Amino acid sequence: MTLTVEADPGPFTFDAATTALVIIDMQRDFCEPDGFGETLGNDVSLLRTVIPPLQAVLTAFREAGLTVIHTREGHVPDLSDCPPAKLNRGEPSLRIGDPGPKGRILVRGEYGHDIIDELAPLPGELVVDKPGKGSFHGTTFGTELEARGITSLVVTGVTTEVCVHTTVREANDRGYECLVLSDCTGSYFPEFQAAGLAMIAAQGGIFGWVAPSSALLPVLTPAEVAAS
């Protein structure tokens, strides 16, 4: 049996046992005041609106005993995995690797690089550190999905038009079915949020499906999952 979520452009069906919740880059550097995102002039409150609905989805996945995967974007301390095309882009007040209020910007092991307390991983939950925008590039993400028999992804996190979109596009090319939760993804730019979600579901779901968390939660109760 499978579970079904009403979504755009049509019903999303999945087997709970082969589905993972992917929480992309809910890090202090992006989501909290004084983080990298705010130093770029962005309003982090727009990203923080995703935290309450994402907490509910994370709780539902945990209570149903399903796979949860977190990602963090960042670089090794010597920045050897950060190409000049990324490091030198634009004219920010602080660049990747510079000292900031939460430690060196987007450097692994620093306070700002880690996931916010509200969504902190539990022991045993996979955390994938990635040097780029997509979750597959330069990581073990694909290998970990294969090892767990995962074929479908429920994708959440930030930002919608950058790391979420890149991961969904990578996943689609690799044959994964993706459901993107509209209220559990966020952007610093409302117009990018709307466009990013529209592009995923366009043309009959060219990259995947889009739905609010309220459509998913009723089918994720332990009883429903057990029955499937």
Backbone torsions as a table, in degrees:
resi	resn	phi	psi	omega
1	MET	NA	154.1	178.4
2	THR	-125.0	162.3	174.9
3	LEU	-100.8	150.7	-176.3
4	THR	-130.7	135.2	177.1
5	VAL	-119.7	132.0	174.1
6	GLU	-72.6	123.5	-172.3
7	ALA	-145.5	176.4	174.3
8	ASP	-105.3	124.6	14.8
9	PRO	-95.5	3.5	179.8
10	GLY	-174.8	-178.5	-177.0
11	PRO	-57.4	137.4	174.9
12	PHE	-104.1	118.3	179.6
13	THR	-109.9	142.0	-177.7
14	PHE	-154.7	156.3	173.3
15	ASP	-96.2	119.1	-175.6
16	ALA	-57.3	-35.5	-176.1
17	ALA	-68.4	-21.8	-178.5
18	THR	-115.3	26.4	-179.2
19	THR	-120.5	138.4	178.2
20	ALA	-121.2	141.8	167.9
21	LEU	-84.9	124.2	178.8
22	VAL	-111.9	119.5	-179.9
23	ILE	-109.0	109.1	-170.3
24	ILE	-95.4	116.7	162.8
25	ASP	56.8	38.5	175.8
26	MET	-81.0	67.0	-172.2
27	GLN	-103.3	156.1	179.2
28	ARG	-59.8	-37.2	-178.7
29	ASP	-61.7	-26.0	-179.6
30	PHE	-99.3	-33.6	-165.4
31	CYS	-107.4	-10.8	-175.5
32	GLU	-113.3	153.4	172.0
33	PRO	-56.1	146.0	-179.4
34	ASP	73.2	5.9	175.7
35	GLY	-85.7	179.8	-177.8
36	PHE	-57.2	-42.6	-178.9
37	GLY	-58.1	-42.5	-179.9
38	GLU	-71.1	-34.5	178.4
39	THR	-64.8	-20.1	176.7
40	LEU	-83.1	-1.3	179.3
41	GLY	94.1	13.4	-176.9
42	ASN	-90.5	155.3	176.6
43	ASP	-91.9	101.6	-175.6
44	VAL	-69.9	-15.9	178.5
45	SER	-61.9	-26.7	178.3
46	LEU	-67.0	-32.5	176.9
47	LEU	-78.7	-32.8	-174.9
48	ARG	-70.4	-15.7	176.7
49	THR	-65.3	-20.3	-179.1
50	VAL	-80.6	-14.1	-172.6
51	ILE	-63.1	-51.6	-178.3
52	PRO	-59.3	-48.8	178.7
53	PRO	-65.6	-32.9	178.8
54	LEU	-69.9	-35.1	174.0
55	GLN	-59.6	-41.2	179.9
56	ALA	-65.0	-42.1	179.3
57	VAL	-66.9	-42.9	178.8
58	LEU	-60.7	-43.3	177.8
59	THR	-60.9	-42.8	-179.4
60	ALA	-63.3	-43.1	177.8
61	PHE	-63.1	-43.1	-179.7
62	ARG	-64.6	-44.6	-178.2
63	GLU	-66.3	-28.8	178.0
64	ALA	-85.4	-3.5	178.0
65	GLY	73.0	30.2	-176.9
66	LEU	-97.8	167.2	-175.3
67	THR	-71.9	133.0	176.6
68	VAL	-125.6	130.5	179.3
69	ILE	-129.8	131.2	177.0
70	HIS	-108.8	146.9	171.7
71	THR	-122.6	155.1	175.1
72	ARG	-136.3	127.9	174.0
73	GLU	-88.3	132.1	179.5
74	GLY	173.8	179.2	-169.8
75	HIS	-134.1	156.8	176.1
76	VAL	-66.0	155.7	-171.5
77	PRO	-55.8	-32.1	-179.6
78	ASP	-86.6	2.9	177.0
79	LEU	60.9	21.7	-179.2
80	SER	-67.7	-17.2	177.9
81	ASP	-102.0	15.6	179.1
82	CYS	-115.2	101.8	-175.3
83	PRO	-67.8	153.8	179.0
84	PRO	-55.1	-32.6	179.6
85	ALA	-61.5	-25.7	176.6
86	LYS	-94.5	-45.1	-174.1
87	LEU	-63.6	-37.6	-171.0
88	ASN	-101.4	12.6	-176.4
89	ARG	-74.1	132.1	174.0
90	GLY	74.1	-166.4	179.6
91	GLU	-131.5	64.4	-179.2
92	PRO	-74.0	159.8	176.0
93	SER	-71.6	-28.8	174.7
94	LEU	-133.1	138.6	177.3
95	ARG	-103.6	165.1	174.4
96	ILE	-53.3	131.1	-179.7
97	GLY	94.6	-18.7	179.2
98	ASP	-71.7	150.1	174.1
99	PRO	-65.4	134.7	177.8
100	GLY	-135.4	-178.7	-179.0
101	PRO	-60.6	-23.6	-178.5
102	LYS	-113.8	26.1	-177.7
103	GLY	98.7	-174.8	-179.9
104	ARG	-62.3	134.4	-173.2
105	ILE	-63.3	123.9	175.5
106	LEU	51.0	40.1	175.1
107	VAL	-110.6	130.5	-177.3
108	ARG	-59.1	136.6	-179.5
109	GLY	93.5	-13.5	178.6
110	GLU	-83.2	155.6	-177.7
111	TYR	-57.4	-44.5	-177.4
112	GLY	-68.6	-23.8	-179.6
113	HIS	-72.1	-23.4	-171.9
114	ASP	-80.2	167.0	-177.3
115	ILE	-75.3	144.8	-178.3
116	ILE	-61.0	151.9	-176.0
117	ASP	-58.8	-36.1	-175.9
118	GLU	-63.0	-22.2	-177.1
119	LEU	-125.7	24.4	-175.7
120	ALA	-57.1	135.4	178.2
121	PRO	-62.9	146.6	172.5
122	LEU	-87.0	157.4	174.5
123	PRO	-54.4	133.3	-179.7
124	GLY	95.8	-16.9	176.8
125	GLU	-81.2	135.4	-175.5
126	LEU	-72.2	133.1	173.2
127	VAL	-119.2	120.3	-178.4
128	VAL	-105.6	119.4	175.2
129	ASP	-90.7	127.0	-175.1
130	LYS	-125.8	140.6	-179.5
131	PRO	-87.0	-10.4	-176.4
132	GLY	-124.5	-164.3	-177.7
133	LYS	-81.2	-38.4	178.6
134	GLY	-83.2	154.6	-177.3
135	SER	-82.2	-16.0	-178.0
136	PHE	-89.4	-32.1	-174.4
137	HIS	-67.8	123.2	174.4
138	GLY	66.3	24.5	-177.4
139	THR	-135.4	177.4	174.6
140	THR	-98.1	12.5	-174.4
141	PHE	-54.5	-50.8	-178.9
142	GLY	-61.6	-41.8	178.7
143	THR	-63.5	-40.6	180.0
144	GLU	-65.8	-39.7	177.3
145	LEU	-62.6	-45.7	179.9
146	GLU	-62.0	-42.0	-178.9
147	ALA	-62.6	-29.8	-179.5
148	ARG	-93.9	0.2	-180.0
149	GLY	69.6	27.0	-177.1
150	ILE	-79.7	133.0	177.6
151	THR	-124.5	-15.1	-179.6
152	SER	-129.4	145.1	-178.8
153	LEU	-125.8	134.1	167.4
154	VAL	-101.2	112.4	-167.7
155	VAL	-105.1	131.2	-179.7
156	THR	-139.3	172.8	172.8
157	GLY	115.3	-158.7	-172.6
158	VAL	-139.4	157.5	-15.8
159	THR	-91.4	155.9	-171.4
160	THR	-58.4	-45.9	-172.7
161	GLU	-83.7	-8.8	-176.8
162	VAL	-112.7	-88.7	-172.7
163	CYS	-71.2	-35.7	176.8
164	VAL	-65.4	-49.9	-178.2
165	HIS	-61.3	-44.7	-179.1
166	THR	-61.0	-43.3	179.2
167	THR	-64.2	-42.9	-180.0
168	VAL	-64.0	-41.4	179.0
169	ARG	-65.5	-42.0	176.6
170	GLU	-61.5	-43.6	-178.9
171	ALA	-64.5	-42.0	179.2
172	ASN	-60.1	-42.6	179.3
173	ASP	-64.3	-24.3	-179.2
174	ARG	-95.7	3.1	173.8
175	GLY	94.0	9.3	178.3
176	TYR	-84.7	142.8	174.5
177	GLU	-91.3	127.9	-173.8
178	CYS	-120.7	130.3	169.3
179	LEU	-109.2	120.2	179.0
180	VAL	-100.8	126.3	-178.9
181	LEU	-88.7	116.3	-170.5
182	SER	-63.2	-37.0	-178.5
183	ASP	-90.6	-3.5	177.9
184	CYS	-108.7	11.7	171.6
185	THR	-124.0	151.9	-175.8
186	GLY	-149.3	158.5	178.9
187	SER	-138.1	154.4	172.6
188	TYR	-72.3	-13.2	-175.0
189	PHE	-123.8	108.5	-177.6
190	PRO	-54.1	-35.9	-179.7
191	GLU	-68.7	-31.7	176.6
192	PHE	-72.4	-36.5	177.2
193	GLN	-58.7	-49.8	-178.2
194	ALA	-63.8	-46.0	-178.5
195	ALA	-66.6	-40.2	-179.1
196	GLY	-61.7	-43.5	178.7
197	LEU	-67.7	-40.0	-179.8
198	ALA	-62.4	-38.6	-178.9
199	MET	-67.0	-33.0	-179.7
200	ILE	-64.7	-44.2	-175.1
201	ALA	-90.0	-5.8	-175.9
202	ALA	-62.9	157.7	174.2
203	GLN	53.7	45.3	177.4
204	GLY	76.4	21.7	179.5
205	GLY	89.2	55.0	-173.9
206	ILE	-61.1	-32.0	175.7
207	PHE	-115.0	-19.5	-178.9
208	GLY	164.9	-155.0	-177.5
209	TRP	-119.3	156.1	178.3
210	VAL	-131.7	134.9	177.7
211	ALA	-155.6	155.9	171.9
212	PRO	-75.5	158.8	179.2
213	SER	-62.4	-26.6	179.8
214	SER	-63.6	-21.9	176.6
215	ALA	-82.0	-26.3	-178.2
216	LEU	-87.1	-40.8	-170.8
217	LEU	-57.0	-39.8	-179.0
218	PRO	-62.5	-24.8	-179.5
219	VAL	-95.0	0.8	-177.7
220	LEU	-104.4	13.3	176.2
221	THR	-67.2	150.4	179.3
222	PRO	-53.1	-36.1	-179.7
223	ALA	-66.3	-44.8	179.9
224	GLU	-64.8	-42.5	-179.1
225	VAL	-65.6	-42.1	179.3
226	ALA	-62.9	-38.4	-178.7
227	ALA	-69.1	-24.2	-178.9
228	SER	-77.8	NA	NA
